Amino acid sequence: MRIDSLQSVYLIYARRSDTLYKVVSDKATVPNCQKLQVGRQYKLQLRSLYFTDATPEELAQYSVPVATAGHLHSAGIDWDGKGLLVKLEGDSIRDIHNARNLTGLCLQ
């Protein structure tokens, strides 16, 4: 696992088997939490932001304009609706995810 930062979000790169996942999480401070650590393994509850089966109510929890996603030829997702582009990365990252059990870097 690798953790990067881009303006107001964390970018978490996680691997399961031979697949690399890019997980986006808004920066947040959560007291007394289990914070992700590089080199450890976690059971993240991933949800694709390109191929989503989320209900409108679930999508409303995130600041992601999913309507701008869903097109694999696009460069990525405008995360905050203000131009914060979370990019796809060629052959290695073809989807962007969030995790239902993650707030900031804190596992819920």
KAQUI-V393593 format. One record per run of one state. SS is the DSSP state (H for helix, E for strand, C for the rest). FROM is the first residue (numbers start at 1). TO is the last residue. If there is no record, write none. Layout:
BEGIN
ss->[SS:SS]
from->[FROM:FROM]
to->[TO:TO]
END
This chain:
BEGIN
ss->[C:E:C:E:C:E:C:E:C:E:C:H:C:H:C:E:C:E:C:E:C:E:C:E:C:E:C:E:C]
from->[1:2:7:9:17:19:27:34:36:46:49:56:60:66:69:76:79:85:88:89:90:93:94:97:100:102:104:106:108]
to->[1:6:8:16:18:26:33:35:45:48:55:59:65:68:75:78:84:87:88:89:92:93:96:99:101:103:105:107:108]
END
